């Protein structure tokens, strides 16, 4: 199965597409990949020619040709790790966080998929430095647990870490923002019978 998967997937193409998404710029992606902008544009064109039946995405805006349905609503909140100075403190006020350094996602920026987190910090006057960032939820979680800084994480994802004493929930206690994950599918893509049944079943589960 692994060999079949490797035969069907162009891993270099997927990596290029991922870097373009992270950098939000062809020129920056080309510099990071040590490729010419022409090569990156050609890779993007090849990727656009490939179509998938459906997928999950942090999709904040409707996309042409794509149907979308809410799959999961994630509530993000501030957390710190057990090696951080605020860990275990019951009387932390929201203002106490404004100068704290923090760990962020690479899409946690204006215009990015997690821009609601950026907007909240800007509106509340946060002035701490971004000491580390990553596109990976697991990496951001690990850095926060290690005490590099406070970070915004989905409540349901790190609930077990809080129970285990690895993370401490910080104010505001109502959380920072809701970020939606959507189920997306291409309305023009011809589906097999199995794909159609799977999509219909999944939508039914979301309705229940």
C-alpha positions as CSV (number, residue, x, y, z in Angstrom):
1,X,0.0,0.0,0.0
2,X,2.8,2.4,0.9
3,X,4.5,1.7,-2.4
4,X,1.3,2.3,-4.3
5,X,0.8,5.6,-2.4
6,X,4.3,6.8,-3.2
7,X,3.8,5.9,-6.9
8,X,0.7,8.0,-7.1
9,X,1.8,11.1,-5.1
10,X,4.3,13.7,-6.3
11,X,5.8,14.6,-2.9
12,X,8.0,17.5,-4.3
13,X,4.9,19.0,-5.8
14,X,3.0,18.7,-2.6
15,X,5.9,20.3,-0.7
16,X,6.0,23.2,-3.1
17,X,2.3,23.8,-2.8
18,X,2.5,23.7,1.0
19,X,5.4,26.3,1.1
20,X,3.4,28.6,-1.3
21,X,0.5,28.4,1.1
22,X,2.7,29.1,4.1
23,X,4.6,32.0,2.5
24,X,1.5,33.5,0.7
25,X,4.0,34.6,-2.0
26,X,5.5,33.0,-5.1
27,X,8.8,35.0,-4.7
28,X,9.2,34.1,-1.0
29,X,8.3,30.4,-1.7
30,X,10.9,30.3,-4.5
31,X,13.6,31.8,-2.2
32,X,12.7,29.3,0.6
33,X,12.8,26.3,-1.9
34,X,15.9,27.6,-3.7
35,X,14.1,27.5,-7.0
36,X,13.3,30.1,-9.6
37,X,9.9,31.8,-9.6
38,X,9.2,30.3,-13.0
39,X,9.7,26.8,-11.6
40,X,7.4,27.5,-8.6
41,X,4.7,28.9,-10.9
42,X,4.9,25.8,-13.1
43,X,4.6,23.5,-10.1
44,X,1.6,25.5,-8.9
45,X,0.0,25.1,-12.4
46,X,0.6,21.3,-12.3
47,X,-1.0,21.2,-8.8
48,X,-4.0,23.2,-10.0
49,X,-4.5,20.7,-12.8
50,X,-4.9,17.9,-10.2
51,X,-8.4,17.7,-8.6
52,X,-9.4,16.0,-5.4
53,X,-12.9,14.9,-4.6
54,X,-13.1,16.4,-1.2
55,X,-11.0,17.6,1.7
56,X,-10.9,19.6,5.0
57,X,-9.6,23.1,5.3
58,X,-9.5,26.2,7.5
59,X,-11.4,28.0,4.8
60,X,-12.5,31.5,5.8
61,X,-13.8,32.6,2.4
62,X,-16.1,30.8,-0.1
63,X,-14.1,29.4,-3.0
64,X,-15.3,29.4,-6.6
65,X,-16.4,25.9,-7.8
66,X,-16.3,24.5,-4.3
67,X,-19.1,23.5,-2.1
68,X,-18.4,23.8,1.6
69,X,-20.0,22.7,4.9
70,X,-19.0,23.4,8.5
71,X,-17.2,20.3,9.8
72,X,-15.9,21.5,13.1
73,X,-15.8,24.8,15.1
74,X,-12.6,25.1,17.1
75,X,-12.4,27.5,20.1
76,X,-8.8,28.8,20.5
77,X,-7.5,30.0,23.9
78,X,-4.2,31.0,25.5
79,X,-2.2,28.3,27.3
80,X,1.3,28.1,28.9
81,X,3.5,25.1,29.7
82,X,4.5,23.8,33.1
83,X,7.9,25.5,32.9
84,X,6.4,28.9,32.3
85,X,6.2,31.5,35.1
86,X,2.4,31.8,34.8
87,X,1.7,28.1,35.1
88,X,-0.6,27.3,38.0
89,X,-1.3,30.9,38.9
90,X,-5.0,31.4,39.7
91,X,-5.1,35.2,39.8
92,X,-3.6,35.9,36.3
93,X,-5.4,38.9,34.7
94,X,-5.8,39.3,31.0
95,X,-3.5,42.4,31.1
96,X,-0.7,40.2,32.6
97,X,-0.3,38.5,29.2
98,X,0.2,41.6,27.1
99,X,4.0,41.6,27.4
100,X,4.5,37.8,27.3
101,X,6.4,36.3,24.4
102,X,4.4,33.8,22.5
103,X,4.6,30.9,20.1
104,X,2.4,31.2,17.0
105,X,1.3,29.5,13.8
106,X,2.7,30.7,10.5
107,X,-0.9,31.4,9.4
108,X,-1.5,33.5,12.5
109,X,-1.1,36.8,10.6
110,X,-3.4,39.4,9.0
111,X,-4.9,37.7,5.9
112,X,-3.9,34.2,7.1
113,X,-6.2,31.4,8.0
114,X,-5.8,32.1,11.7
115,X,-6.0,35.9,11.5
116,X,-8.7,36.1,14.2
117,X,-5.9,35.3,16.7
118,X,-3.7,38.1,15.3
119,X,-6.6,40.6,15.4
120,X,-7.3,39.8,19.0
121,X,-3.7,40.4,20.1
122,X,-3.6,43.6,18.1
123,X,-6.8,44.9,19.6
124,X,-5.8,44.0,23.1
125,X,-2.4,45.7,22.8
126,X,-0.1,42.6,23.0
127,X,3.5,43.7,22.7
128,X,5.4,40.4,23.3
129,X,7.7,39.0,20.8
130,X,7.0,36.0,18.6
131,X,9.8,33.7,19.7
132,X,8.8,30.7,17.5
133,X,6.3,29.9,14.8
134,X,5.4,26.8,12.9
135,X,2.6,25.6,10.5
136,X,2.3,22.4,12.6
137,X,-0.2,22.2,15.4
138,X,1.9,19.5,17.1
139,X,5.0,21.6,16.9
140,X,3.3,24.7,18.4
141,X,1.9,22.6,21.1
142,X,5.3,21.1,21.9
143,X,6.9,24.5,22.1
144,X,4.3,25.9,24.4
145,X,4.6,22.8,26.7
146,X,8.3,23.3,26.7
147,X,7.9,26.8,28.0
148,X,9.1,28.9,25.1
149,X,6.1,31.2,25.4
150,X,2.3,31.3,25.7
151,X,0.3,30.2,22.7
152,X,-3.2,30.0,21.2
153,X,-4.3,26.4,20.9
154,X,-7.6,24.7,20.2
155,X,-9.3,23.8,23.5
156,X,-10.5,20.3,22.5
157,X,-7.1,19.3,21.1
158,X,-5.1,20.1,24.3
159,X,-7.8,19.1,26.9
160,X,-5.8,16.0,27.7
161,X,-2.6,18.0,28.2
162,X,-4.4,20.3,30.6
163,X,-5.7,17.3,32.6
164,X,-2.2,15.8,32.6
165,X,-0.7,19.0,34.0
166,X,1.3,19.8,30.9
167,X,-0.6,23.0,30.0
168,X,-2.3,25.7,32.0
169,X,-5.3,27.6,30.7
170,X,-4.9,31.4,30.7
171,X,-7.5,34.2,30.5
172,X,-9.7,35.3,29.0
173,X,-11.6,32.2,30.1
174,X,-14.2,32.5,27.3
175,X,-11.4,32.0,24.9
176,X,-9.9,34.0,22.0
177,X,-11.8,33.2,18.8
178,X,-13.7,30.4,17.0
179,X,-12.0,29.1,13.9
180,X,-14.0,26.9,11.6
181,X,-12.9,23.8,9.7
182,X,-14.9,23.2,6.6
183,X,-15.6,20.1,4.5
184,X,-15.0,21.1,0.8
185,X,-15.7,19.3,-2.4
186,X,-15.5,20.2,-6.1
187,X,-19.0,20.5,-7.5
188,X,-17.7,19.9,-11.0
189,X,-15.7,16.8,-10.1
190,X,-17.3,13.6,-11.3
191,X,-17.5,11.2,-8.3
192,X,-17.4,7.4,-8.2
193,X,-20.4,5.7,-6.6
194,X,-18.2,5.0,-3.5
195,X,-17.2,8.7,-3.2
196,X,-20.8,9.8,-3.6
197,X,-22.0,7.4,-0.8
198,X,-19.1,8.5,1.4
199,X,-19.8,12.2,1.0
200,X,-23.6,11.7,1.5
201,X,-22.9,9.7,4.6
202,X,-20.5,12.2,6.0
203,X,-22.9,15.1,5.4
204,X,-25.6,13.1,7.2
205,X,-23.4,12.6,10.2
206,X,-22.8,16.3,10.3
207,X,-26.5,16.9,10.3
208,X,-27.2,14.5,13.2
